[in-house]
Amino acid sequence: MKKFIGILAVTLLVMSCDRGGIQTESGNGLHDGGLHHGMIVLGDRLDNPYTTENARKAFSAVYPTKSRDIVRTTDLYVRFLPENQQEFDALEEMGVEMLDHPMDYEIVEEGDYYHDPSVGEENITWQYAVVDKDFEFPDIRYEIIDECFLADNDETTKSMSDIDWAAVEAESYRMTGNGDMLDDSPLTRAGKQNPSGRITIVDEAANGGQAFGLAGVKVSCNSFIKFSSAYTDRDGYYTIPKRYSSNLRYRLVFKNSAGFSIGFNLVLVPASVSTLGKGPAGGMDYTVTGSCDDMLYKRSVVSNAAYDYISRCSPEDMEIPAPPGDLRLWLISGLSASSSVMIHHGAIIENSLIKSYLGVFAPLIRFFAPDITIGTKNHDSYSELYDSVVHELAHATHFAQAGVGYWNRYIRYILESFVRTGGETYGTGDGEFSGYCEVGEMWAYYVESMMHKERYGGQVPAYGTSFWFYPQIFRYLEDRGLSRAQLLAALQSDVTDRDMLRARLIELYPDRKIMIEQVFNRYR
């Protein structure tokens, strides 16, 4: 895996774009360091209060005159060992929500991931889950750890109005030596609660510096094998569907409701996790700022920027196609440049030149590599990261319309120009397939500039105007009445240079011919 990561890092380095240019620092920078971002350190195994046997003992202690036989197994605590990404995805498609670490161990040191030392680092680690007792296991390696009882998961027990299942659950915590985990706040003592709260973020240059919602991220929480999750809404509010009476571990999972994930998290699972720590059963509020943990801040900014872009693709706003679903973004701390390689959606790997370069690693990259990389080096402000994200997502929208064949030629031009010119970001505009780059970068820099102005006000930034292509053409066309959607309509797979772009625009909007020709004639 380390060799694979190194080769991929070099490949992404060469293909990176953005006004920051190519960076050639040593090291691949694929993973930040920092507090609580290493591997989780496990301590002793704890006695699980939710096992069927422990729940029966607690029931008898609370209701000594009632039969404990009404406490029956409702769920199975299991672990899976997927062999590859297809098996992992198959489990997710079956609705199995998984954690990469056991739920019945003491956490000595928090972290963002765990990899079982018995599993080679090149493989997916054990994935822990809770499934229904009647779950039909697929042909994927698994082990049943415990038979468990979750009163909220059983319709029969939920209808028993004469049984205080919260009291039984609390007693099971005490009898198993976990009583110190119970939330003894007045509200929780009166019964279980659905954790709810708000996750927010601050952009000092927008919204008057006031916090606003971290949109579409997954808030996950658990106490032992009782875990649940919910997505935040566009204003950052969430409500967990399960009810709890114990203190919980809270995490942000950067798999967004808008259809993208931020990975890689050092394991072959495409969604990074940031641990928020312990909180009460009633829920946790959390505000992410630039002065807090760097990795959490940058993940959150990128997530919100991507959510904003995708939301604005709607018919009510920019009216342009959204990027493809299941979009995979990587944050790379060792680079300041970014790229839209679209590997997960089929680009590059179909190119025989790239295949021969990657060799045996091509199949791995096809399953695990990103669509978009965001270089975070020296990008410390919200606005800098926001600009990079919307630039690359504008490329992804173009990709969705132009297709894989277009993109492979585009990337090939970037690769060959890098070699030929000794590191020029976009070459000099005279190589084969240079027109693909010309049209693509004109569009992305134009969208980036306009979205920056629309978010932060002021003058439209002149992003990209120092290169050999002219993104300002799109700006002038918009000023003269062509919408973003109308401009994008011309960026079809057969529009592969500026002259073809002009011809297609005139073909689509013949009544604007004179204006279109005037704008293009300014830049020859």
ABEGO torsion letter per residue (X at the ends): XAAAAAAAAAAAAAABBEAAEBBABBEAGABBBEBGABBBBBBBBBBBAABAAAAAAAAAAABAABBAAABBBABBBBBBBBABAAAAAAAAAAGBBBBABBAABBBABBBABBBBAABBAABBBBBBBBBBAABBBBBBBBBBABBBBBAAABAAAAABAABBAAAAAAAAAAAAGAAAABBABAAAAAEBBBBBEBBBBBBAABGGGBBBBBBGBBBBBBBEABBBBBBBBAAGBBBBABBBABBBBBBBBBBBAAGBBBOAGGBBBABBBBBAEBBBAAEBBBBBBAABBAAAAAAAAAAAAAAAAAAAABAABAGBBBBBBGBBBBBBAABABBBBAGAAAGBGAABAAAAAAAEAAAAAAAAABBABBBBABGBABAAAAAAAAAAAAAAAAAAAAAEAAAAAAAAAAAAAAAAAAGGBAAEAGABBGAAAAAAAAAAAAAAAAAAAAAAAEEBBBABGAABABBAAAAAAAAAAGBBAAAAAAABBAABABAAAAAAAAAAABAAAAAAAAAAAAABX
